[in-house]
Amino acid sequence: MSQRYEPSGPPNLSRATRWLIHHSAHRAPESLSSRLEEEWLADVASRSSELSKLRFAVGCYWASLVIGNESARIPVPAASSALSAGGIVTLTERNFGYLSLRSATLFLIAGLHAALFYGMITTLSHTRATTPQSNLENHALKEVPPERVPVLQPLSRDWTIAVPKPDAEIPPLLIPSDNVTSAIEEKSIEPDSPPAVIPPRVIARIAGGPGAGFPDTADFYPSPSIRMGEQGISTVQVCVDSHGRLTADPTIVRGSGSARLDQGALKLARAASGHYRASTEDGQPVDSCYPLGIRFQLSNLR
């Protein structure tokens, strides 16, 4: 009487999964069946869903088929009772290929997952493309009644225009007579006197310049210019208010011939904001713009 096999393993596995893993492991060579069953049961127990466990079991079954075919191709030498001259029995080492059994199993499982994922994507794309469009509904339009154009009646010719009499009296029309003379009184024309010349008001204007606390030029002399012996005068246009503060960014009016010296002059002009002497008109400080010459000379540094 045959006994029915009751597969053992983790309690959270389904009967079909345990049975498939057990038979897959026993299809492999005897030296590997118990080890494969133990490893496969441990791997399948770590998976969460039943579908992934079943896919893993199918992959194990496929791996056992591959292992069985490969082991059948490898020739195993038969046991010989004759010993070699030295008394040593020579055994042939079994070769399982470049990949280990566990690596081959993992590659097969990964390939199965990739095939299932590709099948799902292909199915979903075809499902979306073949979705029927909604039927168009036709609605009957109401008839628009024709617009009635009023017929213009012809004007009657039995009409008169009444013009009211104006209230103002119209003076009688005067007819000039032939005995009309004209008298012209001659007067001497005197030349007009020249207009009075008002002298222009002269405004006493004093241009501004550097004031108290104005920075020293040596502090802004570029180091490369000092090493290269560059000298010159950069003329900078500055606009200051009545308190000697800058109201706009300084600009170069006339360069010194060196871009480094011109940049140093602009930095000095910005740093001097608040230390300019404002321009005055009749003694009162006013907002103004004026050029300022900044000299870079090496003799001042010695």
C-alpha positions as CSV (number, residue, x, y, z in Angstrom):
1,M,0.0,0.0,0.0
2,S,1.5,3.4,-1.1
3,Q,1.9,6.1,1.5
4,R,0.9,9.7,0.7
5,Y,3.7,12.3,1.0
6,E,3.1,15.1,3.6
7,P,5.6,17.9,2.8
8,S,7.1,19.6,5.8
9,G,8.4,23.2,6.0
10,P,7.5,26.6,7.4
11,P,3.8,26.8,8.4
12,N,3.1,29.9,6.4
13,L,3.7,28.2,3.0
14,S,0.9,26.7,1.0
15,R,0.7,23.0,0.3
16,A,1.4,23.4,-3.4
17,T,4.5,25.5,-2.8
18,R,6.0,23.1,-0.3
19,W,5.2,20.1,-2.6
20,L,6.8,21.8,-5.6
21,I,10.0,22.7,-3.8
22,H,10.3,19.2,-2.3
23,H,10.0,17.5,-5.7
24,S,12.2,20.1,-7.3
25,A,15.0,19.4,-4.8
26,H,14.7,15.6,-5.2
27,R,15.1,15.9,-9.0
28,A,18.6,17.1,-8.4
29,P,21.5,14.8,-7.5
30,E,21.3,13.1,-4.1
31,S,24.3,15.0,-2.8
32,L,22.5,18.3,-3.4
33,S,18.8,17.5,-2.8
34,S,18.7,18.0,1.0
35,R,20.8,21.2,0.8
36,L,18.7,22.7,-2.0
37,E,15.4,21.9,-0.3
38,E,16.6,23.6,2.9
39,E,17.9,26.7,1.1
40,W,14.8,27.0,-1.1
41,L,12.4,26.7,1.8
42,A,14.3,29.4,3.7
43,D,14.2,31.7,0.6
44,V,10.5,31.2,-0.1
45,A,9.5,31.7,3.5
46,S,11.0,35.2,3.4
47,R,8.6,36.3,0.6
48,S,5.4,38.2,1.5
49,S,2.8,37.3,-1.1
50,E,1.6,33.8,-2.1
51,L,2.0,34.7,-5.8
52,S,5.7,35.5,-5.3
53,K,6.2,32.3,-3.4
54,L,4.6,30.2,-6.1
55,R,6.7,32.0,-8.8
56,F,9.8,31.2,-6.8
57,A,8.8,27.5,-6.5
58,V,8.3,27.3,-10.3
59,G,11.7,28.8,-10.8
60,C,13.2,26.2,-8.4
61,Y,11.5,23.4,-10.4
62,W,13.0,24.8,-13.6
63,A,16.5,25.1,-11.9
64,S,16.3,21.4,-10.8
65,L,15.6,20.4,-14.4
66,V,18.7,22.4,-15.6
67,I,20.8,20.9,-12.8
68,G,19.7,17.4,-13.6
69,N,20.4,17.8,-17.3
70,E,23.9,19.3,-16.6
71,S,24.8,16.5,-14.2
72,A,23.7,13.9,-16.7
73,R,26.1,15.3,-19.3
74,I,29.2,15.2,-17.0
75,P,30.9,11.8,-17.3
76,V,31.5,10.1,-13.9
77,P,34.3,7.5,-13.9
78,A,33.3,4.0,-12.7
79,A,34.9,2.7,-9.6
80,S,37.8,0.4,-10.3
81,S,39.1,-2.3,-8.1
82,A,42.6,-1.9,-9.5
83,L,44.9,0.5,-7.7
84,S,47.6,2.6,-9.3
85,A,51.2,1.7,-8.9
86,G,51.6,4.1,-6.0
87,G,48.5,2.7,-4.2
88,I,46.4,5.9,-4.8
89,V,43.0,5.9,-6.2
90,T,42.5,8.8,-8.7
91,L,39.0,10.5,-8.7
92,T,37.7,12.9,-11.3
93,E,36.5,16.3,-9.8
94,R,32.9,17.2,-10.9
95,N,32.6,20.5,-12.7
96,F,29.5,22.5,-12.4
97,G,30.4,25.3,-14.8
98,Y,31.4,28.9,-14.3
99,L,28.4,29.7,-12.1
100,S,27.5,28.0,-8.8
101,L,24.2,26.3,-8.3
102,R,22.8,29.1,-6.2
103,S,23.8,31.8,-8.7
104,A,22.2,29.8,-11.6
105,T,19.0,29.5,-9.6
106,L,18.9,33.2,-8.8
107,F,19.5,34.1,-12.5
108,L,16.6,31.8,-13.6
109,I,14.3,33.3,-11.0
110,A,15.2,36.9,-12.1
111,G,14.6,35.9,-15.7
112,L,11.2,34.5,-14.8
113,H,10.3,37.7,-13.0
114,A,11.4,39.8,-16.0
115,A,9.3,37.7,-18.4
116,L,6.2,38.1,-16.2
117,F,6.8,41.9,-15.8
118,Y,7.1,42.2,-19.6
119,G,3.9,40.2,-20.1
120,M,2.0,42.4,-17.7
121,I,3.2,45.6,-19.4
122,T,2.3,44.3,-22.9
123,T,-1.1,43.2,-21.7
124,L,-1.8,46.6,-20.1
125,S,-0.7,48.5,-23.2
126,H,-3.0,46.4,-25.5
127,T,-5.8,46.8,-23.0
128,R,-5.5,50.6,-23.0
129,A,-5.2,50.8,-26.8
130,T,-8.3,48.7,-27.4
131,T,-10.6,50.6,-25.0
132,P,-13.7,51.5,-27.0
133,Q,-14.5,55.1,-27.2
134,S,-17.8,56.4,-25.8
135,N,-20.6,56.6,-28.3
136,L,-21.5,60.0,-29.6
137,E,-25.0,61.2,-29.0
138,N,-26.9,63.2,-31.5
139,H,-29.3,65.9,-30.4
140,A,-31.9,67.4,-32.6
141,L,-31.7,71.2,-33.0
142,K,-34.7,73.3,-32.7
143,E,-35.8,75.2,-35.7
144,V,-35.2,78.9,-35.6
145,P,-38.2,80.9,-36.8
146,P,-37.4,83.3,-39.7
147,E,-37.0,86.9,-38.6
148,R,-39.8,89.2,-39.8
149,V,-38.5,92.3,-41.5
150,P,-41.0,95.3,-41.2
151,V,-42.2,96.6,-44.5
152,L,-41.6,100.4,-44.9
153,Q,-44.7,102.2,-45.9
154,P,-44.2,104.8,-48.8
155,L,-44.3,108.4,-47.7
156,S,-47.4,110.4,-48.7
157,R,-46.9,113.3,-51.0
158,D,-49.6,115.4,-49.3
159,W,-47.3,117.2,-46.9
160,T,-46.2,120.8,-46.4
161,I,-43.3,122.4,-44.5
162,A,-44.1,125.3,-42.2
163,V,-41.3,127.7,-41.4
164,P,-41.9,129.8,-38.3
165,K,-41.3,133.6,-38.6
166,P,-38.1,134.7,-36.7
167,D,-38.7,136.9,-33.6
168,A,-35.8,139.2,-34.3
169,E,-36.3,142.1,-36.7
170,I,-34.1,142.1,-39.7
171,P,-32.6,145.6,-40.3
172,P,-33.2,147.1,-43.7
173,L,-30.6,146.7,-46.4
174,L,-28.6,149.9,-46.8
175,I,-27.5,150.8,-50.3
176,P,-24.3,153.0,-50.4
177,S,-24.5,156.2,-52.3
178,D,-21.9,157.5,-54.7
179,N,-21.2,160.6,-52.6
180,V,-19.1,158.9,-50.0
181,T,-15.7,160.2,-49.0
182,S,-13.1,158.9,-46.6
183,A,-10.8,160.9,-44.4
184,I,-7.6,159.4,-43.1
185,E,-5.9,161.1,-40.2
186,E,-2.1,161.0,-40.6
187,K,-0.1,160.6,-37.5
188,S,3.6,160.4,-37.1
189,I,4.9,157.0,-36.1
190,E,7.6,157.1,-33.4
191,P,10.1,154.3,-33.1
192,D,9.6,152.0,-30.2
193,S,12.0,152.3,-27.3
194,P,14.3,149.3,-26.8
195,P,13.2,146.9,-24.0
196,A,15.0,147.2,-20.7
197,V,17.9,144.7,-20.5
198,I,17.9,142.7,-17.3
199,P,21.4,141.5,-16.4
200,P,21.6,137.8,-15.8
201,R,22.0,136.6,-12.3
202,V,25.5,135.2,-11.7
203,I,25.6,132.2,-9.5
204,A,28.8,131.6,-7.6
205,R,29.4,127.8,-8.1
206,I,32.3,125.9,-6.5
207,A,32.8,122.3,-7.7
208,G,33.2,119.6,-5.1
209,G,36.1,117.2,-4.6
210,P,37.8,115.0,-2.0
211,G,36.8,115.9,1.5
212,A,37.8,115.0,5.0
213,G,38.6,111.3,5.5
214,F,39.1,110.7,1.8
215,P,40.9,107.3,1.3
216,D,44.5,107.1,0.3
217,T,45.3,106.1,-3.3
218,A,48.1,103.8,-2.1
219,D,45.5,101.6,-0.3
220,F,43.8,100.8,-3.7
221,Y,47.0,100.5,-5.8
222,P,46.7,97.1,-7.5
223,S,49.5,94.7,-6.5
224,P,50.1,93.4,-10.1
225,S,50.4,97.0,-11.3
226,I,53.0,97.8,-8.6
227,R,55.0,94.7,-9.7
228,M,54.7,95.6,-13.4
229,G,55.5,99.3,-12.7
230,E,52.2,100.6,-14.1
231,Q,51.4,104.3,-13.4
232,G,48.7,106.7,-14.7
233,I,45.7,108.9,-13.9
234,S,42.1,107.6,-14.1
235,T,39.4,110.2,-14.4
236,V,36.2,109.1,-12.7
237,Q,32.8,110.7,-12.9
238,V,31.1,110.9,-9.5
239,C,27.6,112.1,-8.5
240,V,27.2,113.1,-4.9
241,D,24.5,114.7,-2.8
242,S,24.7,117.7,-0.5
243,H,26.1,115.5,2.2
244,G,29.0,114.1,0.1
245,R,27.4,110.7,-0.4
246,L,27.3,108.9,-3.8
247,T,24.0,109.0,-5.6
248,A,25.1,106.8,-8.5
249,D,27.8,104.3,-9.3
250,P,31.0,105.9,-10.5
251,T,32.1,105.5,-14.1
252,I,35.4,105.9,-15.9
253,V,35.5,109.1,-18.1
254,R,39.1,108.9,-19.2
255,G,41.1,105.7,-18.7
256,S,44.7,105.5,-17.6
257,G,45.7,103.0,-20.2
258,S,45.6,100.1,-17.7
259,A,42.4,98.2,-16.9
260,R,43.8,97.3,-13.5
261,L,44.4,100.9,-12.5
262,D,40.9,101.9,-13.7
263,Q,39.3,99.2,-11.6
264,G,41.4,100.4,-8.6
265,A,40.2,103.9,-9.2
266,L,36.5,102.8,-9.2
267,K,37.0,100.9,-6.0
268,L,38.5,104.0,-4.4
269,A,35.7,106.2,-5.6
270,R,33.0,103.8,-4.1
271,A,34.9,103.5,-0.8
272,A,35.0,107.3,-0.5
273,S,31.2,107.7,-0.3
274,G,30.4,110.1,2.5
275,H,33.9,111.7,2.3
276,Y,33.3,114.0,-0.7
277,R,33.1,117.7,-0.5
278,A,29.7,118.7,-2.1
279,S,29.5,121.4,-4.8
280,T,28.1,124.8,-3.6
281,E,25.9,127.4,-5.3
282,D,26.0,130.8,-3.6
283,G,27.4,129.0,-0.6
284,Q,24.7,126.3,-0.3
285,P,25.7,122.6,-0.9
286,V,23.8,121.1,-3.8
287,D,23.6,117.7,-5.6
288,S,26.0,117.6,-8.5
289,C,28.2,115.4,-10.7
290,Y,31.8,116.3,-11.5
291,P,35.0,114.5,-12.7
292,L,37.6,113.4,-10.2
293,G,41.2,112.6,-11.2
294,I,42.9,109.7,-9.3
295,R,46.7,109.5,-9.7
296,F,48.5,106.2,-9.3
297,Q,52.2,106.9,-8.9
298,L,54.9,104.6,-7.6
299,S,57.0,107.4,-6.0
300,N,54.2,107.9,-3.5
301,L,54.6,104.4,-2.2
302,R,58.4,104.9,-1.3
